[in-house]
Amino acid sequence: KDGYRQGIRNLVEAGLATSDAEYEASRKAVRDLRDGLIRDLAGFDAFLLPAAPTTAPASLETTGQGIFCAPASFAGVPAISLPSGLDAVGLPYAVQLMAGPLAETRLLAAAAWVERVIDFTERPLHP
């Protein structure tokens, strides 16, 4: 853990301090999240959601806040993010599409449709 940057080191240390009971409770929460998402996604090609609470960061020190992508990652369902606009200083916003298990073909078709509808062609500023 000593070779990691402070933020990652803090996460590793928190993980090492997690009790077996806390770990099992978190695993159950992930299973419940997955079951709920799969149930909710049934019958839909995809859900359209924000990809992040803010635009991309101005610097390259971080990739930004990925909290809105966490449900798909935890549940193991396919998701894709697409640029959707720029803020006043030229930083990009993005939307996320999420689909049910093994629905990558439908997800990619929905993403192609969203790209056509959004028609976002601008380029974000580079730091």
VENMOUR-V199139 format. One record per pair of residues at least 4 apart in sequence whose ideal C-beta (glycine too) atoms are under 7 Angstrom apart, sorted by sequence separation. I is the first residue (numbers start at 1). J is the second residue. If there is no record, write none. Layout:
i=I j=J
i=I j=J
This chain:
i=4 j=8
i=5 j=9
i=6 j=10
i=7 j=11
i=8 j=12
i=9 j=13
i=10 j=14
i=11 j=15
i=12 j=16
i=13 j=17
i=14 j=18
i=18 j=22
i=19 j=23
i=20 j=24
i=21 j=25
i=22 j=26
i=23 j=27
i=24 j=28
i=25 j=29
i=26 j=30
i=27 j=31
i=28 j=32
i=29 j=33
i=30 j=34
i=31 j=35
i=32 j=36
i=33 j=37
i=34 j=38
i=35 j=39
i=36 j=40
i=37 j=41
i=38 j=42
i=66 j=70
i=69 j=73
i=70 j=74
i=71 j=75
i=86 j=90
i=87 j=91
i=99 j=103
i=103 j=107
i=104 j=108
i=105 j=109
i=106 j=110
i=107 j=111
i=108 j=112
i=109 j=113
i=110 j=114
i=111 j=115
i=112 j=116
i=113 j=117
i=114 j=118
i=4 j=9
i=18 j=23
i=57 j=62
i=72 j=77
i=86 j=91
i=41 j=47
i=86 j=92
i=87 j=93
i=57 j=64
i=72 j=79
i=99 j=106
i=1 j=9
i=4 j=12
i=56 j=64
i=85 j=93
i=99 j=107
i=83 j=92
i=84 j=93
i=54 j=64
i=69 j=79
i=84 j=94
i=97 j=107
i=1 j=12
i=54 j=65
i=83 j=94
i=84 j=95
i=1 j=13
i=52 j=64
i=53 j=65
i=82 j=94
i=52 j=65
i=81 j=94
i=82 j=95
i=97 j=110
i=52 j=66
i=53 j=67
i=97 j=111
i=53 j=68
i=81 j=96
i=52 j=68
i=51 j=68
i=79 j=96
i=80 j=97
i=97 j=114
i=50 j=68
i=51 j=69
i=79 j=97
i=49 j=68
i=79 j=98
i=95 j=114
i=77 j=98
i=78 j=99
i=77 j=99
i=77 j=100
i=77 j=101
i=78 j=103
i=72 j=98
i=78 j=104
i=69 j=96
i=80 j=107
i=68 j=96
i=78 j=107
i=82 j=111
i=51 j=81
i=80 j=111
i=55 j=87
i=82 j=114
i=92 j=124
i=58 j=91
i=82 j=115
i=91 j=124
i=37 j=71
i=84 j=118
i=90 j=124
i=91 j=125
i=56 j=91
i=85 j=120
i=90 j=125
i=41 j=77
i=55 j=91
i=56 j=92
i=84 j=120
i=86 j=122
i=55 j=92
i=83 j=120
i=33 j=71
i=37 j=75
i=55 j=93
i=86 j=124
i=37 j=77
i=33 j=74
i=34 j=75
i=33 j=75
i=34 j=76
i=52 j=94
i=51 j=94
i=30 j=74
i=51 j=95
i=50 j=95
i=51 j=96
i=49 j=95
i=50 j=96
i=48 j=95
i=49 j=96
i=48 j=97
i=49 j=98
i=47 j=97
i=46 j=97
i=47 j=98
i=46 j=98
i=46 j=99
i=45 j=99
i=41 j=98
i=41 j=99
i=42 j=100
i=41 j=100
i=46 j=106
i=45 j=106
i=46 j=107
i=38 j=100
i=38 j=101
i=46 j=110
i=45 j=110
i=48 j=114
i=60 j=127
i=56 j=124
i=59 j=127
i=58 j=127
